[in-house]
C-alpha cells in the first residue's frame, strides 16, 4: 500500500469534521475527496470550491442547511463544484457580490439564496438546476447566472 493510501486511512474518513479559513466542513466522501460545508466560525470572506486539509485537496460538493446563514462577512462564493445548496444555506449573506455555479448544481433548497443582491443587470439565463425548491431566490432581486 502506498504512503498516500495509509495517510488517507489515518487522516481522512467519511464524517470527519474540521475547520479551515473560518468555515466548518465535514468529509462527505473520503474516497471521492468531497466535503460539505456545515457552518462557520468568525468572519470568513470567501467560500472556496476546494479546501486543503492535511495534504488533501477536497472538493466542496454541498452547503448544508443554514450552514452560512447570515454570514455577512462573505463577499464571494465559488460553488462551481457544488451539487446541492440546502435550505437557507447562504440566506442573508448580504455582502456577497460574486457567486459562481456550474451545470453540476442539482438542487437548491428553499430560501438558499434569500436576501442576496449580488447581480444588477437585465441579462437573464435559463435556470438549469434539476430541483429548484420554493423561495430559493426570494427577496433577492437578482437574476441567476450559470457558469459552464
N, C-alpha and C positions, 0 to 999 in steps of 0.2 A: 504494500500500500504506500502511496506517495505521502510526503510530508504534508501537502495541502489537504489530502483526504483526512489525515489524522487530525489536523488543525480544525477542519470543519466539524468533525465529530466532537472535539473538545470545546470549541469556541462558539459554534453556531448551531442552533437547533430550532425547530418549529416552536413558536410560542415564546421564544427568548425576548425579553423586554430590555431596551436600552434607550439612552438619550444621546443626541448629537445636535449641536447648534441650536439648543433650546427647544427642540422638537422630540417628543417621545414616540418610539417605534416599537412594533412587535414583529418578529420574523414570521411571515405568513408561510413561506416555504424555504427551508434551508437548501434543499436540492435545487429549487428554481431560483434561489438568490433574490427573493422578493420580501418586501416588508409592507406593513400597514402603519399609517400614522394614527396614533391613539390619543395624543394630547400635546400640550406644550407647557414649557416652564420659562418664566422670564419673558423676554421680548424678542422672539425670532423675527428676522426681517424677510426671509425668503423660504419658500417650500421648494426643495430640490427634487429633481427627477430621480436622482440616485443618492445614496448615502454610504459613506465609508464606515466600516466597523471591523476592528481587529484584522485589518488587511483585506477584508472582503468588500467588494462593491456591490451594493444591494439596490435593486430597482424598487421604487415606490409604486406599488400596484393599487393601493386604495387609501382613502382618507376616511377614518371611522366616524361614527355618529358623534356629533358635537366636538370632534377632536380639536378643531381650531376655532370654534365658535367664539366670536368677539375678540379675536386676536388682532387688535388694532395696530400692532407694530408691523404686521406683514405688509410688504409693498409689492411682492411678486410671488407667483406660484407656477412652477414648471410641472404640470401634470401630464406631460407627454407620455409617460409610462403607465398612468393610472387607468384602471379598468372600471373602478367604482368610486363614486363620491356619495357617502351615506348621508342620511338625514341631518341637516344643519351643519354639515362638515366644515364649511367655510362661511357660514352665515355671519353677517355683520362684521366682517373683516374690512372695515371701511377705508383702510389706507391702501388696499390693493389697487395698483394702476396697471399691472401687466399680469396676464394669466394665459397659459398655453394648454391646449388639449390636443389629442390626436384622434384618429379614427378608431383607435383601440378602446376608447371610452365607451363602456357598455351600459352603465347605469348611473343616473343622477337622482339622488333621493330628494324628498320633499324639503324645501327651504334650504337646499345645499348651498345656494349662492345668493340667498336673500340679503338685501341691503347693500350689495356691491354696486358701484357705478364706475367701472373701470374702462368703459369704452364710450366714445361720443362721436358717432358718425351715422350717416344714412345707409351705409352699405350693410346688406344682410346676406347671410349664408344659410343654407338649409341645415337644420339640426339633424345629424345622422345617428345620434345615440339610439340604441335599441330600446332603451327603457327609461324615458323621462317620466318622473313621477310628479304629481300635482304640486304646484307652487315652487318648482325648482328655481325659478328666476323671479319670484315675486318681489315687488318693491325694488327692483334693480334699475329699471330704466335703461337697460343695456341690451345690446344685440350680441348673440353668440358668434364667435369666430373660431372656426375649426382649422387647425394647422395640420397638414398632412406631411 
